[in-house]
Amino acid sequence: MNLFKKKPLPEKTEKAKKTDSKSTPAVPDGMCVKCSGCGKTVYKKELGENKICPECFHYFRIGAKERVKMTADKNTFEEFDKTMHALNPLNYPEYEEKIKSMQEKTGINDAVLSGKCKIGGQETVLCVMDAGFIMGSMGSVVGEKITRAFEYATENKLPIIIFTASGGARMQEGIVSLMQMAKVSAAAAKHSQAGLLYVTVLTDPTTGGVTASFAMLGDIILSEPKALIGFAGRRVIEQTIKQKLPDEFQSAEFLLEHGFVDKIVERECLPNVLTEILRFHNRKGRETNE
């Protein structure tokens, strides 16, 4: 009767358990990451300082602090508005908890770092957005910090460089967030009227209200390779116009081809390219004053 009854397997001895653990070595948490470009698992140390996949050369997103470290001359960055933090104007549920969680995760108070620094010895104002902070969404703090950075640059006759990375306006702040588009754009216009240089560097992703305002107002617009740049999403546009969009639509390369971006610059080359732009601008400024 019990001929076909499944018998329980004998428990492994301690010796067998130890042997199994040796044959399949564990990989410590955080040592590897999966590349969203090629899907392969890559050791973090293989990405290098510029965070580029060695297999497919996909650009990993990097935080604002890392970007400042890669771009500014060592020990020259002086942060503006360090303690500014978001309120909850609409009493959006759990918004304060979300902000606190993002602050702990990223080490910054909101989705942008602003300050002054030197790049290749050239003094400039620098703003860097962080996609890791609620997808780099633009709320009241982001708008205020960038506006103040423009005002400082205008008052002190300095160029300004902004690295953009954003999913657009921050829905938790509603119309308060949308107002930042006009506020920052007005500050950028005053900076331009003073004859000063504004450079934007579009990184992945730059979308929504940020693209529709200050991201595309630069005197010189640079981009990292293959960055997603656009306003509305692909599916929304296709449903609206009832047409299939090109595969490369809203990529940095597509925008370069159609005149919306001046140059695509590889990540490791950005500090040198920005240095040359700043030196040329400062030299022309001196010649004009003379």
C-alpha positions as CSV (number, residue, x, y, z in Angstrom):
1,M,0.0,0.0,0.0
2,N,2.9,2.4,0.8
3,L,4.9,1.4,-2.3
4,F,4.5,4.8,-4.0
5,K,4.3,6.9,-0.9
6,K,6.9,9.8,-1.0
7,K,9.5,9.3,1.7
8,P,10.9,12.4,3.4
9,L,14.5,13.2,2.4
10,P,17.1,12.8,5.2
11,E,18.2,16.1,6.8
12,K,21.6,17.3,5.8
13,T,24.4,16.9,8.2
14,E,26.3,20.0,9.5
15,K,29.2,18.9,7.4
16,A,27.1,18.8,4.2
17,K,25.6,22.2,5.0
18,K,29.1,23.7,5.3
19,T,30.1,22.1,2.0
20,D,27.1,23.6,0.2
21,S,27.8,27.0,1.5
22,K,31.4,26.8,0.3
23,S,30.4,25.7,-3.2
24,T,28.1,28.7,-3.7
25,P,29.9,31.7,-2.3
26,A,27.6,34.6,-1.3
27,V,28.0,38.0,-3.0
28,P,27.8,40.8,-0.4
29,D,24.9,43.2,-0.7
30,G,25.6,46.3,-2.7
31,M,28.7,44.9,-4.5
32,C,26.8,44.4,-7.9
33,V,24.3,46.3,-9.9
34,K,22.1,45.4,-12.9
35,C,22.6,47.5,-15.9
36,S,19.3,48.7,-17.4
37,G,21.0,49.1,-20.8
38,C,22.2,45.5,-21.4
39,G,20.6,43.7,-18.5
40,K,23.9,42.3,-17.3
41,T,25.0,42.2,-13.6
42,V,28.1,44.4,-13.2
43,Y,30.5,44.8,-10.2
44,K,30.2,48.4,-9.0
45,K,34.0,48.8,-9.0
46,E,33.9,48.1,-12.8
47,L,31.7,51.1,-13.4
48,G,34.6,53.5,-12.5
49,E,34.2,57.0,-11.2
50,N,32.0,58.0,-14.2
51,K,29.5,55.2,-13.5
52,I,29.5,53.8,-17.1
53,C,28.7,50.1,-17.9
54,P,31.8,48.4,-19.2
55,E,29.7,46.1,-21.4
56,C,27.3,48.4,-23.2
57,F,28.6,51.9,-22.1
58,H,25.2,52.7,-20.6
59,Y,25.3,55.8,-18.3
60,F,24.1,55.1,-14.8
61,R,22.3,58.0,-13.1
62,I,24.4,59.7,-10.5
63,G,23.5,61.8,-7.5
64,A,24.0,65.6,-7.1
65,K,26.8,65.2,-4.6
66,E,28.7,62.8,-7.0
67,R,28.1,65.2,-9.9
68,V,29.5,68.2,-8.0
69,K,32.6,66.1,-7.0
70,M,33.1,65.1,-10.7
71,T,32.6,68.6,-12.1
72,A,33.9,71.3,-9.6
73,D,37.5,71.8,-8.7
74,K,38.4,70.1,-5.5
75,N,37.3,71.9,-2.3
76,T,35.8,74.9,-4.2
77,F,32.1,74.2,-4.0
78,E,30.2,76.5,-1.5
79,E,26.6,75.4,-1.2
80,F,23.7,78.0,-1.2
81,D,20.6,77.7,0.9
82,K,21.8,74.6,2.7
83,T,18.9,74.3,5.2
84,M,16.0,75.1,2.9
85,H,13.4,72.4,2.9
86,A,10.0,71.8,1.5
87,L,6.7,72.4,3.4
88,N,3.4,70.8,2.6
89,P,1.2,73.6,1.1
90,L,-1.6,71.3,0.1
91,N,-1.5,69.0,3.1
92,Y,-0.8,66.1,0.8
93,P,-1.0,62.8,2.7
94,E,2.4,61.4,3.9
95,Y,4.4,64.1,2.0
96,E,6.5,65.1,5.0
97,E,7.4,61.4,5.5
98,K,8.4,61.1,1.8
99,I,10.6,64.1,2.0
100,K,12.3,62.9,5.2
101,S,12.9,59.5,3.6
102,M,14.5,61.0,0.5
103,Q,16.7,63.3,2.6
104,E,18.0,60.3,4.5
105,K,18.6,58.4,1.2
106,T,20.3,61.1,-0.8
107,G,21.9,63.2,1.9
108,I,20.5,66.5,0.5
109,N,17.4,68.5,1.6
110,D,15.7,68.6,-1.8
111,A,16.1,67.6,-5.5
112,V,18.8,70.2,-6.3
113,L,22.2,71.4,-5.0
114,S,23.1,75.0,-5.7
115,G,26.2,77.0,-5.0
116,K,29.3,78.6,-6.4
117,C,32.6,76.9,-7.4
118,K,35.5,76.9,-9.8
119,I,35.6,74.7,-12.8
120,G,39.1,74.6,-14.4
121,G,39.9,77.6,-12.3
122,Q,37.0,79.6,-13.7
123,E,34.5,80.9,-11.1
124,T,30.8,80.0,-11.8
125,V,27.5,79.3,-10.1
126,L,26.5,75.6,-10.3
127,C,23.1,73.9,-9.8
128,V,22.8,70.1,-10.0
129,M,19.5,68.3,-9.9
130,D,19.2,64.8,-8.4
131,A,16.9,62.2,-10.0
132,G,17.2,60.1,-6.8
133,F,15.1,62.7,-4.9
134,I,11.5,62.0,-5.9
135,M,12.6,61.7,-9.5
136,G,14.2,65.1,-9.4
137,S,10.7,66.7,-9.4
138,M,10.5,70.5,-9.3
139,G,8.7,71.8,-6.2
140,S,8.9,75.1,-4.4
141,V,12.4,74.5,-3.0
142,V,13.9,73.5,-6.3
143,G,12.4,76.5,-8.0
144,E,13.4,78.9,-5.2
145,K,17.0,77.6,-5.0
146,I,17.6,77.8,-8.7
147,T,16.0,81.3,-8.8
148,R,18.3,82.5,-6.0
149,A,21.3,81.0,-7.9
150,F,20.4,83.0,-11.0
151,E,20.0,86.2,-8.9
152,Y,23.3,85.6,-7.2
153,A,25.0,85.0,-10.6
154,T,23.4,88.2,-12.0
155,E,24.4,90.3,-9.1
156,N,27.9,89.1,-9.1
157,K,28.3,89.0,-12.9
158,L,29.0,85.2,-13.0
159,P,28.0,82.5,-15.5
160,I,25.7,79.8,-14.3
161,I,25.7,76.1,-15.2
162,I,22.7,73.8,-14.5
163,F,22.7,70.0,-14.7
164,T,19.1,69.0,-15.2
165,A,17.6,65.7,-14.2
166,S,13.9,65.6,-13.5
167,G,10.6,63.9,-14.1
168,G,8.8,67.3,-14.1
169,A,6.7,69.3,-11.7
170,R,6.1,67.8,-8.2
171,M,2.4,66.7,-8.0
172,Q,2.4,66.9,-4.2
173,E,2.7,70.7,-4.4
174,G,0.2,71.3,-7.3
175,I,0.0,74.8,-8.7
176,V,2.8,75.9,-6.3
177,S,5.1,73.6,-8.2
178,L,3.9,74.8,-11.7
179,M,4.6,78.4,-10.6
180,Q,8.3,77.6,-10.4
181,M,8.5,77.3,-14.2
182,A,7.7,81.0,-14.7
183,K,9.7,82.2,-11.7
184,V,12.9,80.4,-12.7
185,S,12.5,81.5,-16.4
186,A,12.1,85.1,-15.3
187,A,15.3,85.0,-13.3
188,A,17.1,83.4,-16.3
189,A,15.8,86.2,-18.5
190,K,17.3,88.9,-16.2
191,H,20.6,87.0,-16.1
192,S,20.6,86.9,-20.0
193,Q,19.7,90.6,-20.2
194,A,22.8,91.3,-18.1
195,G,24.9,89.7,-20.9
196,L,25.9,86.7,-18.8
197,L,26.4,83.1,-19.8
198,Y,24.0,80.3,-19.0
199,V,24.9,76.7,-19.8
200,T,22.5,73.7,-19.4
201,V,23.7,70.1,-19.3
202,L,20.7,67.8,-19.9
203,T,21.1,64.4,-18.2
204,D,18.8,61.4,-18.1
205,P,15.9,62.1,-17.7
206,T,15.0,65.7,-18.3
207,T,11.3,65.8,-18.8
208,G,8.0,67.7,-18.0
209,G,8.0,71.2,-16.6
210,V,11.8,71.4,-16.3
211,T,12.2,70.8,-20.1
212,A,9.3,73.3,-20.8
213,S,11.1,76.0,-18.8
214,F,14.7,76.6,-17.8
215,A,16.3,73.4,-19.2
216,M,15.9,74.7,-22.8
217,L,16.7,78.3,-22.1
218,G,20.5,77.9,-22.0
219,D,22.8,80.0,-24.3
220,I,24.6,76.7,-24.8
221,I,22.7,73.4,-24.3
222,L,24.8,70.3,-23.8
223,S,23.7,66.8,-23.2
224,E,25.0,63.4,-22.1
225,P,24.7,60.6,-24.7
226,K,21.3,58.8,-25.0
227,A,19.7,61.0,-22.3
228,L,15.9,61.0,-22.3
229,I,14.7,64.5,-23.0
230,G,11.1,65.6,-23.6
231,F,7.9,67.0,-22.3
232,A,5.0,64.6,-22.4
233,G,5.6,60.8,-22.5
234,R,5.8,58.8,-25.8
235,R,2.5,57.0,-25.2
236,V,0.6,60.2,-24.5
237,I,1.9,61.8,-27.6
238,E,1.2,58.8,-29.8
239,Q,-2.4,58.6,-28.5
240,T,-2.9,62.3,-29.1
241,I,-1.5,62.6,-32.7
242,K,-2.6,59.0,-33.6
243,Q,0.9,58.3,-35.1
244,K,3.8,56.0,-34.3
245,L,6.9,58.0,-33.2
246,P,10.4,57.1,-34.3
247,D,12.3,54.7,-32.0
248,E,15.0,57.4,-31.2
249,F,12.4,60.0,-30.4
250,Q,13.2,62.2,-27.3
251,S,16.8,60.9,-27.2
252,A,19.7,63.4,-27.0
253,E,20.8,62.3,-30.4
254,F,17.3,63.0,-31.9
255,L,17.3,66.5,-30.4
256,L,20.8,67.2,-31.6
257,E,19.8,66.2,-35.1
258,H,16.8,68.6,-34.9
259,G,18.6,71.6,-33.5
260,F,17.5,71.5,-29.9
261,V,20.8,70.5,-28.4
262,D,24.2,72.1,-29.3
263,K,26.5,69.2,-28.5
264,I,26.5,65.8,-26.9
265,V,29.4,65.4,-24.6
266,E,30.6,62.2,-23.0
267,R,30.5,62.3,-19.2
268,E,34.3,62.1,-18.7
269,C,34.8,65.0,-21.1
270,L,32.3,67.4,-19.5
271,P,34.6,69.1,-17.0
272,N,37.1,70.0,-19.8
273,V,34.4,71.1,-22.2
274,L,32.8,73.3,-19.5
275,T,36.2,74.7,-18.6
276,E,36.8,75.7,-22.3
277,I,33.4,77.3,-22.5
278,L,33.9,79.4,-19.3
279,R,37.4,80.5,-20.4
280,F,36.1,81.6,-23.8
281,H,33.3,83.5,-22.2
282,N,35.5,85.2,-19.6
283,R,38.0,86.1,-22.3
284,K,35.4,87.6,-24.6
285,G,34.0,89.5,-21.6
286,R,37.3,91.1,-20.8
287,E,37.8,92.0,-24.4
288,T,34.4,93.7,-24.5
289,N,35.1,95.7,-21.3
290,E,38.4,96.8,-22.7
